[in-house]
Structure formats: C-alpha cells, structure tokens
Amino acid sequence: MTAKFILPILMLCLSNLFMTFAWYGHLKFKTQPIVLVVLLSWGIAFFEYWLAVPANRMGHEVYSAAQLKTIQEVITLVVFAGFSVFYLGETIRWNHGVAFCMLAAAAFFMFKEW
C-alpha cells in the first residue's frame, strides 16, 4: 500500500488519541472545576482537528466517506479500549470483545466489493 492509503489512517489514529484524552482524560480528575476541564478539553481537541480534518481530506482521495467513517469508528474503539485499560484502569469484558468483533464484521462488509 502506498502512503496515500496509510497516512490518513495513521493521522486518524493520532487524532483519536487526542480526542479520547479530550473527552475522557478528565475522568481521573473529578474534583477539578468543570469549566477548567472543558477549557482544557477544547485545547486538546484543537490538535485533534489539525490531524482529523487533513486526514479525512487526504483519505477521501482513496476511500469513500463511508469507508473513512468506518475506519474512524474501528480506530475509536481500539484506542478507547487501550485508554480505558491502561489510563483509567478499567477491564475489557467478554461482551466488549463480542461488540468489537461485530464492529470488525461491519468493517469487513464496508470494504468488501460484492
């Protein structure tokens, strides 16, 4: 695969890491004022947008919009699973695994040419 197929995916992975911290990173700091949390989250999300928007623009040259959205959703769950285990200390249960497999099946159908 060439860079035009891979680079958007890598950028979406990084953007999702930023967004996951923007949306859920504050859960370890529940005593902080919500105004501070929101402002900090906006600051983190700013960098997420600088990766996601160009990634989607570049990615749309080789993927359909539906394929890009499917890629993003798969990345979101993979990043969030790691985040919830390693950052928040939560566990992944069997039903989460089943849901992830169903999403993987959805991604298969999205990219399969019939």
N, C-alpha and C positions, 0 to 999 in steps of 0.2 A: 504494500500500500504506500501511496505517496504522502507527502507532508500535508497536502490539501485535504486528505481524509483524516489524518491523525491529529494534526494541530488543533482543529476545533474541539475535538474530544478532550485533549489534554487541557485546553483552556477552560472547557466546561467543568472538568474535574476540579481545577483550581478555583474557579468561580464558586462552585458549590461548596467547597471547603470554607471559603469566606462567608458565604451566606448561611451555612449551618452555624458557624460561630456567631454571626449577627443575630440569628433567630433564637438560638438555644444556648449559647455560651453563658448568658446571664443566669441560667438556672442554678449555677453554683454560687451565685452571689445574690441570694434572695433578699438580703437586708438592705441592698443599695436602693436608693430612690428610683422610682420608675422613670422619672424624667432623665436622669443620668443614664440609665440603661438604654432608653430609646435613642438618646443622642449618640451614645457610643455605638449602638447597633447601626444607626444611619451612617456613621463614619466607616464602619467595616463594610457595609453594603455598597458604599461608593466604589470601593475597589472591586467588589464582585461585579458590578455593572461594567467596569472597564475591561473585564475579561469576558463576561457573558455576551454582551452586545456584539463585539467584534467576532467572537467565536460563532455566533449564530449567523452573522452576515457572511463570514467565510464559509461556514458549513453549508449554507444554503446553495452554494455553487455545486456541491456534490451530493447533498442529501435533500430530501423533501422536508417541508416544515413538520410534517407528522413524524418523520424519522428523527429529526432533531429533537422534537419534544419527547419521543420515546427514549432516545439516548439520555436526555437530561433526567428523565424520571428514574431510569436504571442507575445512573450516577448518583442521584439524590439518595436513593435507598442504600446503596453501597457505602457512600460517605457517611450517611446518618447512622448506619449500623455500627461502623467503626467508631464514630464520635460517641454514640451512646454507651458503647462498651468501654472505650479507653479514656474518655473525658468525663462522662457522667457516672461511670461505674455501674451501669445497668447491664442486665443479661439479655441475650437473644434466646428466645424460647422456640420450641418446635413450631408453633403456629406462625411465628415471624418467618421462619425458614420456608414454610409452605407458601406464605404470601409472596416472599421473594421469588420462589420458583414460578409462581403464577405470573408474576411480572416478567420474568425471563421468558416464559412461554409467549406472553403478549409481544415482547420484543422480537421473538422469532417470527411470529406471524406478520409483524410490521415490515420486516426486512425480506421476507420470503417472496420471491416472484412466482406467481401462480400462472 
